[in-house]
Amino acid sequence: MGENASFWESLIYAHPMCTTWKQEAEGSIYHLASIFFVVGFMGGSGFFGLLYVFSLLGLGFLCSSVWAWLDVCAADIFSWNFVLFAICFVQFVYVTYQVRSVAFDREFQELYSALFQPLGISLTVYRKIVLCCDAEVITLEKEHCYAMQGKTPIDKLSLLVSGRIRVTVDGEFLHYIFPLQFLDSPEWDSLRPTEEGIFQVTLTAETDCRYVAWRRKKLYLLFAKHRFISRLFSILIGSDIAEKLYALNDRVHVGQGFRYDIRLPNFYHVALPEPPPVPPSRHRHHLQRGSPRHQPAALPSCGSFLAPA
């Protein structure tokens, strides 16, 4: 303890106290450096915030180096400030390179401005989402089908960039899909990651369309690595399903005065009246048949859309 006390005493009291202070102020270069430091530490976050901070701090350390070389004539003060200036300069160049490297094609840039930027998604996060779809925009020609009822497997999630898609079931019109809407959000939400399924509607291009597609397995791997992206897509898909449910203007009868959205077939039976009791003699045969309509199921996050006819 005595050695520690003597160390701190020597550190504090070894140097003579200032008895007289300089009357004249330091040169303008010193004060300019201080102004750069004050303004620089007011910078924000993100790429442009870092550019702002490193540029002003670098100018502050440069001015301090000039002040130390010309006014103070102290090699150690000059050296430290110049080293700090070099570090800020290298950081500025590195961040600038990152900003320039996060560049997208016109369609991806428009998609970011319209859908992701209003939600506060940074360019780095958006870049991970774009790379997951291989930065490719797919073309669907007029009257070509994106999915066919009962045939096309559900193995991806697609977002329409331009054009218009017509959704039909058994040849009957359900609704349209417009730009910035998902093509298969109900199908995506109705399946678990380990489940497989097929489309129960037909999606046909009414005009020449362009869309972005994420492969199912690859997108789930991205969700596992970045929980924030998983929550983001959960919100976007839920909102998209709600819009589709409200847009439906032609639904299918299931009897007993109820209608349901054909695109969420696993959930409509929850709100139906309970079936009549099965006699004991037929109970075992009924369970063996395993009709999915009478199996218990959980409601989707946005709820199934049922309404009396």
Rosetta silent file (secondary structure, phi, psi, omega in degrees, C-alpha in Angstrom):
SEQUENCE: MGENASFWESLIYAHPMCTTWKQEAEGSIYHLASIFFVVGFMGGSGFFGLLYVFSLLGLGFLCSSVWAWLDVCAADIFSWNFVLFAICFVQFVYVTYQVRSVAFDREFQELYSALFQPLGISLTVYRKIVLCCDAEVITLEKEHCYAMQGKTPIDKLSLLVSGRIRVTVDGEFLHYIFPLQFLDSPEWDSLRPTEEGIFQVTLTAETDCRYVAWRRKKLYLLFAKHRFISRLFSILIGSDIAEKLYALNDRVHVGQGFRYDIRLPNFYHVALPEPPPVPPSRHRHHLQRGSPRHQPAALPSCGSFLAPA
SCORE:     score description
SCORE:     0.000 S_00000001
   1 L     0.000  -38.293  179.907    0.000    0.000    0.000 S_00000001
   2 H   -64.703  -39.502  178.937    2.826    2.335    0.796 S_00000001
   3 H   -65.682  -40.638  178.633    4.430    1.780   -2.592 S_00000001
   4 H   -63.719  -40.931  179.557    1.110    2.435   -4.367 S_00000001
   5 H   -64.522  -41.276  179.332    0.564    5.618   -2.358 S_00000001
   6 H   -66.365  -33.304  178.430    4.054    6.876   -3.176 S_00000001
   7 H   -64.551  -47.591 -179.601    3.483    6.137   -6.845 S_00000001
   8 H   -67.496  -35.879  177.716    0.281    8.214   -6.996 S_00000001
   9 H   -65.227  -41.325  178.452    1.844   10.978   -4.933 S_00000001
  10 H   -66.884  -34.131 -179.559    4.823   11.128   -7.266 S_00000001
  11 H   -68.626  -35.327 -176.230    2.497   11.115  -10.269 S_00000001
  12 H   -88.808  -43.855 -170.887    0.443   14.019   -8.914 S_00000001
  13 H  -102.487   -1.440 -177.942    2.932   16.095   -6.953 S_00000001
  14 L   -68.172  -32.431 -178.298    6.201   15.380   -8.794 S_00000001
  15 L   -88.916  143.391  179.177    5.582   18.142  -11.299 S_00000001
  16 L   -67.378  142.675  178.310    5.642   21.734  -10.136 S_00000001
  17 L   -72.491  152.100  179.308    2.276   23.461   -9.942 S_00000001
  18 L   -74.455  114.482  178.472    1.510   26.281  -12.362 S_00000001
  19 L   -94.045  -32.161  177.977    2.157   29.490  -10.536 S_00000001
  20 L  -128.287  142.848 -179.832    1.842   31.800  -13.495 S_00000001
  21 L  -109.020  148.636  178.785   -0.329   31.430  -16.561 S_00000001
  22 L   -64.716  134.613 -179.766    0.430   32.654  -20.059 S_00000001
  23 L   -81.585  -35.456 -178.317   -1.278   35.922  -20.761 S_00000001
  24 L   -84.990  148.269  179.402   -1.343   35.604  -24.539 S_00000001
  25 L   -81.706  160.804  177.142   -3.685   33.141  -26.255 S_00000001
  26 L   -69.345  168.548 -176.624   -2.546   30.362  -28.511 S_00000001
  27 L   -68.793  169.463 -177.478   -2.484   30.848  -32.232 S_00000001
  28 H   -64.550  -29.037 -179.622   -5.506   30.620  -34.534 S_00000001
  29 H   -63.693  -40.064  179.072   -4.480   27.140  -35.746 S_00000001
  30 H   -62.776  -44.721 -179.335   -4.920   25.730  -32.230 S_00000001
  31 H   -69.718  -33.949  175.958   -8.403   27.222  -31.865 S_00000001
  32 H   -63.699  -40.371  176.930   -9.355   26.028  -35.356 S_00000001
  33 H   -61.614  -41.564  179.133   -8.368   22.487  -34.333 S_00000001
  34 H   -63.917  -37.778  177.864  -10.547   22.767  -31.201 S_00000001
  35 H   -64.498  -42.487  177.522  -13.508   23.901  -33.314 S_00000001
  36 H   -60.436  -40.075  179.595  -13.059   20.897  -35.621 S_00000001
  37 H   -64.305  -44.785 -178.497  -13.041   18.583  -32.589 S_00000001
  38 H   -62.968  -47.260 -178.473  -16.216   20.080  -31.123 S_00000001
  39 H   -69.770  -35.917 -178.718  -18.120   19.947  -34.407 S_00000001
  40 H   -65.116  -37.924 -179.534  -16.743   16.510  -35.295 S_00000001
  41 L   -74.755    0.160  174.791  -17.953   14.864  -32.094 S_00000001
  42 L   -92.974    7.631 -177.884  -21.507   15.958  -32.958 S_00000001
  43 L   -68.906  161.271 -179.504  -21.660   13.465  -35.820 S_00000001
  44 L   -98.077 -157.231 -177.893  -24.333   10.802  -36.125 S_00000001
  45 L  -106.299  179.918 -179.475  -24.324    7.095  -36.936 S_00000001
  46 H    83.864  178.993 -177.416  -24.315    5.165  -40.173 S_00000001
  47 H   -61.123  -49.151 -176.183  -21.961    5.472  -43.101 S_00000001
  48 H   -71.384  -29.759  173.595  -22.428    9.180  -43.655 S_00000001
  49 H   -65.095  -40.120  176.973  -22.206    9.869  -39.930 S_00000001
  50 H   -65.885  -40.725  176.885  -18.838    8.091  -39.839 S_00000001
  51 H   -60.294  -41.376  178.907  -17.629   10.078  -42.842 S_00000001
  52 H   -62.357  -47.551 -176.570  -18.643   13.272  -41.062 S_00000001
  53 H   -65.796  -50.834 -175.078  -16.866   12.321  -37.813 S_00000001
  54 H   -67.319  -33.372  179.189  -13.620   11.045  -39.330 S_00000001
  55 H   -67.193  -45.966 -178.058  -13.298   13.947  -41.762 S_00000001
  56 H   -72.787  -38.589  176.325  -13.655   16.646  -39.079 S_00000001
  57 H   -65.156  -38.533  177.120  -11.545   14.807  -36.492 S_00000001
  58 H   -61.231  -42.701  177.042   -8.866   14.286  -39.123 S_00000001
  59 H   -64.329  -36.556  178.041   -8.823   18.022  -39.884 S_00000001
  60 H   -64.313  -44.648  178.862   -8.626   18.729  -36.143 S_00000001
  61 H   -68.487  -33.080  176.749   -5.633   16.453  -35.655 S_00000001
  62 H   -64.553  -44.454  177.446   -3.974   17.918  -38.759 S_00000001
  63 H   -63.919  -37.091  177.925   -4.344   21.440  -37.361 S_00000001
  64 H   -65.937  -36.327  177.451   -2.974   20.252  -34.023 S_00000001
  65 H   -64.690  -43.628  178.161    0.037   18.767  -35.812 S_00000001
  66 H   -63.705  -40.688  177.900    0.703   22.064  -37.587 S_00000001
  67 H   -62.945  -42.537  179.588    0.308   23.926  -34.301 S_00000001
  68 H   -67.253  -32.371 -178.076    2.746   21.584  -32.546 S_00000001
  69 H   -78.066  -38.453 -173.761    5.288   21.923  -35.385 S_00000001
  70 H   -94.346  -42.145 -173.518    5.152   25.704  -35.786 S_00000001
  71 H   -95.429  -51.297 -175.054    4.169   27.156  -32.374 S_00000001
  72 H   -81.902  -31.658 -177.400    5.019   24.622  -29.665 S_00000001
  73 L    57.573   45.924 -179.848    7.981   23.047  -31.481 S_00000001
  74 L  -117.911  117.177 -175.919    7.386   19.753  -29.641 S_00000001
  75 H   -66.595  -37.459 -177.740    8.200   16.612  -31.569 S_00000001
  76 H   -68.468  -42.220  178.196    6.128   14.294  -29.326 S_00000001
  77 H   -63.843  -42.110  178.159    2.964   16.417  -29.586 S_00000001
  78 H   -62.368  -42.807 -175.885    3.418   16.658  -33.339 S_00000001
  79 H   -64.250  -47.594 -178.674    3.985   12.899  -33.679 S_00000001
  80 H   -62.791  -45.117 -179.226    0.917   11.864  -31.714 S_00000001
  81 H   -66.081  -36.409  179.452   -1.399   14.266  -33.509 S_00000001
  82 H   -70.089  -37.256  176.120   -0.043   13.272  -36.897 S_00000001
  83 H   -62.234  -43.559  178.531   -0.527    9.565  -36.113 S_00000001
  84 H   -65.265  -36.324  175.191   -4.133   10.259  -35.106 S_00000001
  85 H   -62.821  -41.851  179.439   -4.633   12.251  -38.309 S_00000001
  86 H   -64.040  -40.090  178.950   -3.332    9.291  -40.339 S_00000001
  87 H   -63.154  -45.361  178.289   -5.717    6.895  -38.546 S_00000001
  88 H   -62.247  -38.395  179.551   -8.699    9.157  -39.255 S_00000001
  89 H   -64.861  -43.881  178.974   -7.657    9.460  -42.889 S_00000001
  90 H   -63.603  -42.531  178.183   -7.417    5.669  -43.308 S_00000001
  91 H   -63.076  -39.613  178.749  -10.818    5.214  -41.647 S_00000001
  92 H   -62.598  -44.148  178.911  -12.329    7.860  -43.917 S_00000001
  93 H   -64.279  -40.404 -178.765  -10.991    6.104  -47.032 S_00000001
  94 H   -65.281  -45.220  179.712  -12.242    2.723  -45.773 S_00000001
  95 H   -65.889  -38.564  177.241  -15.773    3.981  -45.051 S_00000001
  96 H   -60.942  -41.207  177.579  -15.868    5.758  -48.418 S_00000001
  97 H   -63.300  -40.894  178.499  -14.961    2.491  -50.134 S_00000001
  98 H   -63.134  -41.243  179.727  -17.746    0.694  -48.247 S_00000001
  99 H   -63.797  -42.398 -179.001  -20.274    3.323  -49.288 S_00000001
 100 H   -70.992  -30.426 -179.522  -19.258    3.066  -52.940 S_00000001
 101 H   -74.448  -24.525  177.397  -19.257   -0.753  -52.814 S_00000001
 102 L   -85.605   74.746  179.867  -22.884   -0.809  -51.559 S_00000001
 103 L  -125.783  143.873 -174.691  -24.316    0.033  -54.959 S_00000001
 104 L  -128.119  164.409  172.871  -27.297   -1.599  -56.638 S_00000001
 105 L   -66.481  167.759 -175.032  -28.968   -1.730  -60.000 S_00000001
 106 H   -58.328  -43.937 -177.620  -31.710    0.778  -60.719 S_00000001
 107 H   -65.962  -39.767  177.363  -34.558   -1.594  -59.854 S_00000001
 108 H   -69.395  -34.640  177.061  -33.012   -2.610  -56.534 S_00000001
 109 H   -66.510  -41.056  177.029  -32.307    1.027  -55.717 S_00000001
 110 H   -66.423  -37.192  177.717  -35.930    1.940  -56.426 S_00000001
 111 H   -64.318  -39.695  178.266  -37.098   -1.016  -54.328 S_00000001
 112 H   -65.103  -44.050 -178.226  -34.954    0.169  -51.429 S_00000001
 113 H   -66.106  -34.568 -174.977  -36.251    3.732  -51.678 S_00000001
 114 H   -86.126  -34.004 -170.606  -39.891    2.660  -51.859 S_00000001
 115 H  -115.787  -45.099 -170.778  -40.060   -0.227  -49.372 S_00000001
 116 H   -93.640  -38.448 -179.160  -37.020   -0.619  -47.138 S_00000001
 117 H   -62.457  -40.934  176.897  -35.667    2.897  -46.602 S_00000001
 118 H   -60.530  -21.335  178.290  -38.939    4.206  -45.050 S_00000001
 119 H   -88.840    2.237  178.327  -38.596    1.432  -42.457 S_00000001
 120 L    79.548   23.623  179.922  -35.118    2.639  -41.485 S_00000001
 121 L   -80.631  127.877 -178.938  -33.261   -0.317  -43.012 S_00000001
 122 L   -74.781  163.356  179.768  -29.582    0.454  -43.542 S_00000001
 123 H   -66.438  -32.021  179.321  -27.780   -0.212  -46.808 S_00000001
 124 H   -66.361  -42.884  177.887  -25.634   -2.911  -45.190 S_00000001
 125 H   -66.740  -42.814  179.210  -28.703   -4.883  -44.079 S_00000001
 126 H   -62.640  -33.387  178.563  -30.373   -4.343  -47.457 S_00000001
 127 H   -63.991  -39.418  176.945  -27.227   -5.613  -49.154 S_00000001
 128 H   -62.518  -39.150  179.396  -27.530   -8.931  -47.288 S_00000001
 129 H   -66.549  -40.839 -179.464  -31.145   -9.217  -48.461 S_00000001
 130 H   -67.920  -41.885  179.872  -30.169   -8.475  -52.079 S_00000001
 131 H   -65.163  -27.900  179.536  -27.279  -10.949  -52.038 S_00000001
 132 H   -66.067  -27.876  176.832  -29.653  -13.631  -50.752 S_00000001
 133 L  -100.099   16.883  178.420  -31.593  -13.394  -54.030 S_00000001
 134 L    62.486   22.131  178.048  -28.339  -13.280  -56.033 S_00000001
 135 L    51.069   42.068 -175.999  -29.069   -9.643  -56.960 S_00000001
 136 L  -121.622  135.097  174.083  -31.241  -10.863  -59.823 S_00000001
 137 L  -109.208  123.359 -173.055  -34.531   -9.499  -61.119 S_00000001
 138 E   -96.232  141.749  179.324  -36.557  -12.104  -63.026 S_00000001
 139 E   -99.737  134.484  175.216  -38.778  -11.302  -66.003 S_00000001
 140 E  -122.476  114.678 -175.992  -42.237  -12.865  -66.411 S_00000001
 141 L   -74.161  161.226 -178.066  -43.791  -12.269  -69.821 S_00000001
 142 L   -58.513  136.187  178.822  -47.434  -11.404  -70.372 S_00000001
 143 L    67.723    9.755  171.676  -49.909  -14.314  -69.946 S_00000001
 144 L   -90.699  149.907 -175.443  -47.169  -16.541  -68.569 S_00000001
 145 E   -95.551  132.185  170.389  -47.860  -18.247  -65.241 S_00000001
 146 E   -79.345  -37.193  178.820  -45.783  -17.740  -62.152 S_00000001
 147 E  -149.065  147.345  178.985  -47.599  -20.613  -60.417 S_00000001
 148 L  -118.121  138.990 -176.267  -50.260  -23.110  -61.430 S_00000001
 149 L   -60.873  126.137  177.103  -52.943  -24.424  -59.128 S_00000001
 150 L    75.484    4.669 -177.193  -52.142  -27.871  -57.753 S_00000001
 151 L  -125.588  -45.218 -172.913  -48.856  -28.157  -59.666 S_00000001
 152 L   -79.404  126.978  178.261  -46.268  -25.551  -58.685 S_00000001
 153 E   -74.719  153.580  177.808  -44.364  -26.281  -55.440 S_00000001
 154 L   -91.221   94.747 -175.858  -43.950  -23.568  -52.813 S_00000001
 155 L  -129.589   12.396  179.817  -40.166  -23.233  -52.758 S_00000001
 156 E  -158.722  169.956  175.356  -39.549  -19.483  -52.835 S_00000001
 157 E  -126.387  125.673 -173.541  -40.796  -16.063  -51.798 S_00000001
 158 E  -123.132  147.619  178.848  -41.179  -13.427  -54.513 S_00000001
 159 E  -124.158  125.496 -177.672  -41.757   -9.684  -54.517 S_00000001
 160 E   -76.687  127.799  179.398  -43.256   -7.954  -57.547 S_00000001
 161 E   -96.097  -40.949  178.775  -41.178   -5.017  -58.785 S_00000001
 162 E  -151.806  156.403 -179.480  -43.214   -3.988  -61.808 S_00000001
 163 L    99.421 -166.838 -179.987  -46.290   -5.174  -63.708 S_00000001
 164 L  -146.117  135.197 -178.501  -49.526   -6.788  -62.516 S_00000001
 165 E  -112.414  136.461  176.740  -50.362  -10.384  -61.586 S_00000001
 166 E  -101.403  130.136 -179.544  -53.850  -11.921  -61.749 S_00000001
 167 E  -106.690  124.867 -179.872  -54.763  -14.483  -59.090 S_00000001
 168 E  -132.787  158.095  172.974  -57.416  -17.076  -59.986 S_00000001
 169 E  -136.440  123.603 -176.564  -58.736  -20.344  -58.540 S_00000001
 170 L    54.252   34.987  179.008  -60.497  -22.842  -60.800 S_00000001
 171 L    82.257   -4.536 -179.543  -60.598  -20.107  -63.434 S_00000001
 172 E   -96.787  136.377 -176.793  -62.397  -17.637  -61.155 S_00000001
 173 E   -71.449  136.100  175.434  -60.785  -14.279  -60.433 S_00000001
 174 E  -107.481  -61.746 -178.729  -59.714  -13.544  -56.843 S_00000001
 175 E  -167.364  174.487  177.218  -57.610  -10.386  -56.848 S_00000001
 176 E  -102.456  157.076  170.556  -54.639   -8.613  -58.396 S_00000001
 177 E  -116.387  125.959 -176.043  -51.065   -8.362  -57.156 S_00000001
 178 L  -108.656  168.030  178.830  -49.448   -4.973  -57.688 S_00000001
 179 L   -54.186  147.701 -177.850  -45.822   -3.761  -57.467 S_00000001
 180 L    70.809   17.224  172.501  -44.201   -3.886  -54.004 S_00000001
 181 L  -115.728  148.542  177.565  -46.478   -6.785  -53.027 S_00000001
 182 E   -74.815  144.274  178.720  -45.409  -10.377  -52.442 S_00000001
 183 L   -79.527  -31.714 -171.662  -46.605  -12.934  -54.961 S_00000001
 184 L  -136.368   38.270  179.571  -46.842  -15.838  -52.536 S_00000001
 185 H   -64.549  -40.914  177.912  -46.993  -14.451  -49.011 S_00000001
 186 H   -62.937  -39.242  178.483  -50.068  -16.518  -47.949 S_00000001
 187 H   -65.384  -39.699  179.250  -48.409  -19.725  -49.157 S_00000001
 188 H   -63.865  -43.675 -175.804  -45.200  -18.800  -47.352 S_00000001
 189 H   -73.781  -22.922 -176.956  -47.013  -18.034  -44.100 S_00000001
 190 H   -82.028   -9.684 -177.843  -49.116  -21.213  -44.220 S_00000001
 191 L  -114.950  144.369  171.535  -46.072  -23.530  -44.183 S_00000001
 192 L   -81.707  164.939 -178.164  -43.490  -24.187  -41.520 S_00000001
 193 L   -57.965  -29.189 -177.486  -39.805  -24.235  -42.514 S_00000001
 194 L   -92.820   -4.163 -176.863  -39.775  -28.053  -42.618 S_00000001
 195 L   -94.114  159.468  175.752  -43.058  -28.420  -44.514 S_00000001
 196 L  -125.815  155.837 -179.703  -43.680  -28.554  -48.246 S_00000001
 197 L  -161.965  175.705  178.064  -46.736  -27.596  -50.238 S_00000001
 198 E  -127.788  158.067 -179.788  -48.133  -26.645  -53.616 S_00000001
 199 L   -67.891  139.637  174.452  -50.013  -23.607  -54.826 S_00000001
 200 L  -108.494   12.934  173.863  -53.802  -23.742  -54.613 S_00000001
 201 L  -136.600  165.570  175.901  -54.191  -20.719  -56.884 S_00000001
 202 E  -111.269  130.517  179.279  -52.920  -19.753  -60.320 S_00000001
 203 E  -112.503  117.739 -175.864  -50.849  -16.595  -60.736 S_00000001
 204 E  -123.311  138.247  179.891  -50.763  -15.196  -64.270 S_00000001
 205 E   -77.648  120.921  175.181  -48.983  -12.106  -65.563 S_00000001
 206 L   -82.109  -24.603  175.424  -51.431   -9.606  -67.053 S_00000001
 207 L  -135.256  174.940  172.587  -48.524   -7.477  -68.274 S_00000001
 208 L   -63.966  125.151 -172.643  -44.792   -7.972  -68.624 S_00000001
 209 E  -119.793  155.061  174.211  -43.641   -8.309  -65.029 S_00000001
 210 E  -130.797  132.816 -178.537  -40.388   -8.123  -63.123 S_00000001
 211 E  -144.532  159.882  176.874  -39.964   -9.707  -59.707 S_00000001
 212 E  -108.030  135.264 -176.641  -37.334  -10.631  -57.113 S_00000001
 213 E  -126.330  131.241  174.075  -37.292  -14.204  -55.780 S_00000001
 214 E  -108.444  125.776  176.225  -35.663  -15.605  -52.631 S_00000001
 215 E   -66.210  141.821 -171.162  -35.206  -19.363  -52.464 S_00000001
 216 H   -59.084  -52.266 -177.026  -36.940  -20.818  -49.420 S_00000001
 217 H   -65.860  -40.488 -179.081  -34.005  -22.646  -47.851 S_00000001
 218 H   -66.372  -35.755  179.773  -31.557  -19.842  -48.550 S_00000001
 219 H   -71.652  -36.956  177.113  -33.879  -17.257  -47.020 S_00000001
 220 H   -66.597  -33.870  174.596  -34.385  -19.333  -43.877 S_00000001
 221 H   -64.313  -39.449  176.070  -30.599  -19.566  -43.494 S_00000001
 222 H   -63.782  -40.628  178.004  -30.450  -15.773  -43.696 S_00000001
 223 H   -62.362  -38.640 -179.197  -33.174  -15.549  -41.020 S_00000001
 224 H   -66.771  -32.636 -179.826  -31.191  -17.875  -38.762 S_00000001
 225 H   -81.716  -32.921 -174.635  -28.083  -15.679  -39.035 S_00000001
 226 L  -130.724   98.539 -178.551  -29.855  -12.326  -38.725 S_00000001
 227 H   -64.489  -29.375  179.440  -32.892  -12.235  -36.438 S_00000001
 228 H   -63.699  -41.544  178.833  -33.532   -8.605  -37.368 S_00000001
 229 H   -66.888  -36.220  176.979  -34.083   -9.560  -41.022 S_00000001
 230 H   -61.965  -44.910  177.960  -36.394  -12.363  -39.910 S_00000001
 231 H   -66.447  -36.191  178.231  -38.546   -9.938  -37.926 S_00000001
 232 H   -60.705  -49.229 -179.386  -38.504   -7.487  -40.834 S_00000001
 233 H   -67.665  -32.548  176.968  -39.843  -10.059  -43.298 S_00000001
 234 H   -61.557  -40.961  178.193  -42.403  -11.250  -40.756 S_00000001
 235 H   -68.363  -44.985 -179.121  -43.815   -7.721  -40.574 S_00000001
 236 H   -63.321  -43.111 -178.954  -43.750   -7.223  -44.350 S_00000001
 237 H   -68.137  -42.101  177.883  -45.404  -10.574  -45.058 S_00000001
 238 H   -60.827  -42.904  177.684  -48.080  -10.062  -42.393 S_00000001
 239 H   -65.406  -37.891 -179.423  -48.946   -6.644  -43.784 S_00000001
 240 H   -66.850  -41.033  178.727  -49.015   -8.034  -47.320 S_00000001
 241 H   -64.059  -41.012  178.925  -51.406  -10.853  -46.357 S_00000001
 242 H   -60.470  -41.156  178.507  -53.722   -8.363  -44.658 S_00000001
 243 H   -64.294  -39.533  179.697  -53.853   -6.280  -47.845 S_00000001
 244 H   -67.039  -39.507  179.989  -54.659   -9.355  -49.938 S_00000001
 245 H   -64.299  -40.349  178.133  -57.428  -10.435  -47.599 S_00000001
 246 H   -70.838  -25.837 -177.607  -59.064   -7.035  -47.781 S_00000001
 247 H   -83.934  -13.641 -178.455  -58.683   -7.001  -51.574 S_00000001
 248 L   -63.729  129.952  178.734  -60.453  -10.301  -52.148 S_00000001
 249 L  -125.380    6.534  177.685  -63.775   -9.731  -53.918 S_00000001
 250 L  -149.590  108.020 -176.098  -64.654  -13.270  -54.939 S_00000001
 251 L  -117.470  169.532 -171.395  -64.432  -16.102  -52.433 S_00000001
 252 E  -102.805  135.560  175.414  -65.456  -19.714  -52.488 S_00000001
 253 E   -70.978  140.385  172.193  -68.473  -21.207  -50.670 S_00000001
 254 L  -118.849   13.879  178.022  -67.748  -24.005  -48.260 S_00000001
 255 L    89.638  162.361  177.406  -71.370  -24.624  -47.347 S_00000001
 256 L    57.782   29.242  172.505  -73.485  -23.666  -44.321 S_00000001
 257 L    76.633   20.049  179.956  -73.302  -19.998  -45.215 S_00000001
 258 E  -117.633  150.592  174.932  -69.550  -19.499  -44.762 S_00000001
 259 E  -124.916  155.905  177.548  -66.857  -18.267  -47.107 S_00000001
 260 E  -147.002  161.549  177.392  -63.101  -18.517  -46.781 S_00000001
 261 L   -78.516  118.914 -176.110  -59.936  -17.350  -48.493 S_00000001
 262 L   -63.563  -20.806 -177.222  -58.840  -20.174  -50.774 S_00000001
 263 L   -80.893   -7.870  174.718  -55.218  -19.110  -50.306 S_00000001
 264 L  -125.493   64.800 -171.588  -55.314  -20.052  -46.599 S_00000001
 265 L   -72.426  -17.669 -175.687  -57.073  -23.429  -46.758 S_00000001
 266 L   -78.189   -8.145 -170.058  -55.523  -24.817  -43.590 S_00000001
 267 L  -120.842  -10.091 -170.802  -57.291  -22.379  -41.322 S_00000001
 268 H   -68.656  -27.676 -173.641  -60.841  -21.788  -42.527 S_00000001
 269 H   -72.194  -11.300 -176.681  -62.328  -24.742  -40.660 S_00000001
 270 H   -63.499  -36.519 -176.332  -61.492  -23.240  -37.264 S_00000001
 271 H   -93.929    0.079  179.018  -64.494  -20.907  -37.350 S_00000001
 272 L   -74.577  155.822  174.820  -66.927  -23.388  -38.850 S_00000001
 273 L   -59.504  147.379 -179.811  -69.640  -24.959  -36.640 S_00000001
 274 L   -63.268  140.615  179.883  -68.498  -28.152  -34.967 S_00000001
 275 L   -68.227  157.406  178.242  -69.404  -31.305  -36.942 S_00000001
 276 L   -61.955  151.086 -178.617  -72.098  -33.621  -35.568 S_00000001
 277 L   -61.260  142.993 -179.474  -70.867  -36.253  -33.113 S_00000001
 278 L   -91.403  129.252  177.312  -69.589  -39.441  -34.697 S_00000001
 279 L   -57.142  150.052 -178.530  -71.147  -42.699  -33.476 S_00000001
 280 H   -57.222  -33.483 -178.078  -68.715  -44.938  -31.557 S_00000001
 281 H   -67.236  -26.847 -178.630  -68.889  -47.587  -34.260 S_00000001
 282 H  -101.559   -2.407 -173.510  -67.646  -45.096  -36.854 S_00000001
 283 H   -64.229  -43.200 -177.840  -65.242  -43.222  -34.615 S_00000001
 284 H   -66.823  -41.081  178.503  -62.224  -45.397  -35.393 S_00000001
 285 H   -63.155  -36.973  179.206  -62.873  -45.303  -39.138 S_00000001
 286 H   -65.147  -40.279 -179.775  -63.209  -41.495  -38.967 S_00000001
 287 H   -69.647  -37.320 -179.859  -59.817  -41.129  -37.236 S_00000001
 288 H   -66.638  -33.716  179.198  -58.121  -43.446  -39.677 S_00000001
 289 H   -64.915  -35.123  172.915  -59.414  -41.423  -42.594 S_00000001
 290 L    61.239   47.810  179.538  -57.670  -38.345  -41.107 S_00000001
 291 L   -63.017  124.080 -178.134  -59.560  -35.637  -42.982 S_00000001
 292 H   -63.523  -22.444 -179.049  -57.468  -32.440  -42.736 S_00000001
 293 H   -65.388  -27.571 -176.648  -60.608  -30.359  -42.516 S_00000001
 294 H  -105.678    8.669  175.151  -61.279  -31.794  -39.048 S_00000001
 295 L   -83.703  142.692  178.326  -57.720  -31.753  -37.756 S_00000001
 296 L   -67.617  143.698  178.789  -56.950  -29.031  -35.162 S_00000001
 297 L  -147.327  154.611  179.458  -54.843  -26.162  -36.451 S_00000001
 298 L   -88.003  148.429  177.146  -53.554  -22.868  -35.136 S_00000001
 299 L   -70.220  147.078  175.359  -54.758  -19.596  -36.530 S_00000001
 300 L   -69.743  168.475 -176.912  -52.280  -17.641  -38.659 S_00000001
 301 L   -61.211  -35.438 -178.608  -50.746  -14.483  -37.357 S_00000001
 302 L   -93.732   -3.581  178.289  -53.098  -12.264  -39.337 S_00000001
 303 L    83.533  144.239  176.201  -56.149  -14.478  -38.730 S_00000001
 304 L   -77.459  151.472 -174.888  -58.238  -16.315  -41.273 S_00000001
 305 L  -101.520   99.813  177.584  -60.770  -14.306  -43.195 S_00000001
 306 L  -121.409  147.196  179.649  -64.238  -15.742  -42.683 S_00000001
 307 E  -155.647  143.629  175.420  -67.551  -14.054  -43.119 S_00000001
 308 E   -61.743  146.297  179.066  -71.153  -15.144  -43.356 S_00000001
 309 L   -67.675    0.000    0.000  -72.429  -15.281  -46.898 S_00000001
